[in-house]
């Protein structure tokens, strides 16, 4: 699966997702943070699921209608838990995410918001 991890997500999660065979880009490797809209646009352009800790991406997608190919927001996961949580979510919901689903994940709880229109 193609994934873009926001710079706020642990580098260790990047290594775990890559080890599991995912195509991963980590925002922490970029020279500077281009801003949320540019990060979401890059993920969409490359058809990557965006994984973040930041609720602003969901707001950009839902309230402002910005194009995306799935967003996972991790809430209250320690850095050491982020990679395993991502792997589990991608395994269970990967196809839905690529189609534009937004998932908010907390330990022991997932909220899934299906895309209502056709992805662009």
C-alpha positions in Angstrom: 0.0 0.0 0.0 1.2 3.5 -0.7 1.3 5.6 2.5 2.4 9.1 3.4 3.2 9.5 7.1 2.9 13.0 8.3 6.1 14.3 10.1 4.3 14.1 13.5 4.1 10.3 13.1 7.1 8.3 14.5 10.0 7.5 12.2 9.8 4.0 13.8 6.3 3.6 12.3 7.9 4.3 8.9 10.4 1.5 9.3 7.7 -0.9 10.5 5.4 -0.1 7.5 8.3 -0.4 5.0 9.4 -3.8 6.6 5.8 -5.0 6.0 6.1 -4.2 2.3 4.4 -0.9 2.1 5.6 2.0 -0.1 6.1 4.7 2.5 7.0 8.4 2.4 7.7 10.1 5.7 7.2 13.9 5.9 10.0 14.1 8.5 12.5 13.5 5.7 11.4 16.7 3.9 13.6 19.7 4.2 10.7 21.8 5.5 7.0 21.3 6.3 5.1 22.6 3.3 1.8 23.0 5.3 -1.2 20.8 5.7 -2.9 21.6 2.4 0.3 20.8 0.4 0.8 17.6 2.4 -2.7 16.4 1.6 -2.3 17.4 -2.1 0.9 15.5 -2.3 -0.7 12.4 -0.8 -3.6 12.7 -3.2 -1.4 13.3 -6.2 0.6 10.1 -5.4 -2.6 8.2 -4.4 -1.2 7.6 -0.9 -3.2 7.1 2.3 -2.2 9.9 4.7 -1.5 8.9 8.3 -1.3 11.7 10.8 -1.9 12.7 14.4 -3.4 16.1 13.3 -7.2 16.5 13.1 -6.8 19.4 10.6 -6.5 17.0 7.6 -9.9 15.6 8.2 -11.3 19.1 8.4 -9.6 20.0 5.1 -11.1 16.9 3.5 -14.6 17.1 4.9 -15.3 20.8 5.4 -13.3 22.1 2.5 -13.7 19.2 0.1 -10.0 18.7 -0.6 -9.2 15.6 -2.6 -7.6 12.7 -0.8 -7.1 8.9 -1.0 -7.8 8.1 2.6 -6.8 9.6 5.9 -5.9 7.8 9.1 -5.7 9.9 12.3 -4.0 8.3 15.2 -5.2 9.6 18.6 -3.5 8.8 22.0 -1.0 6.2 20.6 2.5 6.2 22.0 5.2 6.4 19.4 5.9 2.7 19.8 2.3 1.8 19.1 1.9 3.9 16.0 3.4 1.4 13.5 1.5 -1.6 14.8 -1.8 0.4 14.8 -1.1 1.5 11.2 -0.4 -2.0 10.1 -3.6 -3.3 11.6 -5.7 -0.5 10.2 -4.2 -0.9 6.7 -4.8 -4.6 6.8 -8.5 -4.3 7.8 -9.4 -1.1 5.9 -6.8 -0.6 3.1 -9.3 -0.9 0.2 -11.7 1.5 1.9 -9.0 4.0 2.7 -7.7 4.1 -0.9 -11.3 4.9 -1.9 -11.4 7.9 0.4 -12.4 6.7 3.8 -11.3 8.7 6.8 -10.5 6.7 10.0 -9.9 8.1 13.4 -8.2 5.4 15.5 -7.8 5.4 19.3 -6.6 2.5 21.4 -9.5 0.0 21.3 -11.7 2.2 19.0 -12.0 3.0 15.3 -14.4 5.6 13.8 -14.8 5.1 10.1 -16.2 7.8 7.8 -16.9 6.4 4.4 -16.5 8.6 1.4 -19.9 9.7 0.2 -18.9 10.6 -3.4 -16.7 9.1 -6.0 -13.0 9.7 -5.5 -11.4 11.9 -8.1 
